[in-house]
Amino acid sequence: SNPLKSFFYNFLIRENLNSYQSVSNFLRKFKKQVKLIKGDSNIVLKGEDLRNVDYAFIDGGHSYETVKNDLNILFSNMNKNKILLCDDYLHESYITEVKKAVDDFVKQNDLQFNIIEDRFAEIIT
């Protein structure tokens, strides 16, 4: 939503702002702490060793089934104390199926969550 950022990426460096490469470049100074996973999360997450992961930012598929699958896999396989941050939960980026999947997941697992910036759902276990 920032026109200067869009101009910078689209016209100056000619890179898709949301591409894997662009995000990797943006986060390169954190490469020891951050691992980006690209692919269909319904498939890719099952092959990842998540035991040492304590924080996951979920911004993948937006169908109810995909969000619920991502949450279940991450919750079951991550470190004991974990934070799951889900994008597109409220307001400007609000997607009905994302909100419903998060709400159902939280209820089924008797968890609490916080709303951040009127956009993200932060689930802390």
C-alpha positions in Angstrom: 0.0 0.0 0.0 3.0 2.3 0.1 3.4 4.0 -3.3 7.2 4.7 -2.7 7.9 1.1 -1.9 5.9 0.0 -5.0 7.8 2.5 -7.2 11.2 1.3 -5.7 10.5 -2.4 -6.4 8.6 -2.1 -9.7 10.7 0.6 -11.5 14.1 0.9 -9.8 15.1 -2.6 -8.9 12.5 -4.3 -11.2 11.6 -7.0 -8.8 8.3 -8.3 -7.6 7.8 -7.0 -4.1 6.2 -10.3 -2.9 8.5 -12.7 -4.7 10.5 -15.3 -2.9 13.7 -13.6 -4.1 12.6 -10.2 -3.0 11.6 -11.3 0.4 14.9 -13.3 0.8 16.9 -10.2 -0.2 15.0 -8.1 2.3 15.6 -10.6 5.1 19.2 -11.5 4.2 20.7 -10.0 7.3 18.5 -12.4 9.3 19.3 -15.6 7.3 20.6 -17.4 10.4 17.4 -16.8 12.2 14.8 -16.9 9.4 14.0 -19.7 7.0 11.6 -18.9 4.2 9.6 -21.9 2.9 8.2 -21.7 -0.6 5.7 -24.1 -2.1 2.3 -25.6 -1.4 2.2 -25.7 2.3 -0.2 -28.7 2.2 2.8 -30.6 0.9 6.0 -28.7 1.9 5.3 -28.3 5.6 5.1 -32.1 6.1 8.7 -32.5 4.9 10.1 -29.8 7.2 11.8 -30.4 10.5 9.9 -27.9 12.7 11.1 -29.1 16.2 13.4 -26.1 16.7 11.0 -23.5 15.2 9.4 -21.2 17.8 7.8 -18.6 15.5 5.9 -19.0 12.3 4.4 -16.2 10.1 1.6 -17.7 8.0 0.7 -15.9 4.8 0.0 -18.7 2.4 -3.1 -20.1 0.8 -6.3 -18.4 2.0 -8.8 -21.3 1.8 -10.3 -22.5 5.1 -8.7 -26.0 4.5 -5.2 -24.6 3.8 -5.1 -22.3 6.8 -6.4 -25.0 9.1 -3.9 -27.5 7.7 -1.0 -25.0 8.1 -2.0 -24.3 11.7 -2.4 -27.9 12.6 0.9 -29.0 11.1 2.8 -26.1 12.7 1.1 -26.5 16.1 1.7 -30.3 16.2 5.4 -30.1 15.1 6.9 -26.9 16.4 8.7 -26.3 19.6 6.6 -26.5 22.8 6.5 -22.7 23.3 5.5 -21.2 20.0 3.9 -18.2 18.3 1.8 -18.5 15.2 1.1 -15.2 13.4 -1.6 -15.3 10.7 -1.9 -12.6 8.1 -5.2 -11.4 6.6 -7.3 -11.9 9.8 -9.1 -8.5 10.0 -10.0 -5.3 8.4 -8.3 -4.2 5.1 -6.8 -7.5 4.4 -9.7 -9.5 6.0 -10.5 -12.8 4.3 -13.5 -14.7 5.6 -12.0 -18.2 5.4 -8.8 -17.2 7.1 -10.7 -15.7 10.0 -13.0 -18.7 10.3 -10.1 -21.2 10.2 -8.2 -19.3 12.9 -11.3 -19.0 15.1 -12.0 -22.7 14.8 -8.4 -23.7 15.4 -8.2 -21.5 18.5 -11.5 -22.9 19.9 -10.6 -26.5 19.1 -7.3 -26.3 20.9 -8.5 -24.1 23.7 -6.0 -21.3 22.9 -6.0 -17.6 23.2 -5.0 -15.1 20.6 -4.3 -11.4 20.1 -5.2 -9.1 17.3 -2.2 -7.0 16.1 -2.5 -3.9 13.9 -6.2 -4.8 13.1 -4.8 -7.3 10.7 -2.9 -10.2 12.3 -4.0 -13.0 14.6 -1.2 -13.9 17.0 -1.6 -17.3 18.6 0.7 -18.0 21.6 1.0 -21.4 23.2 
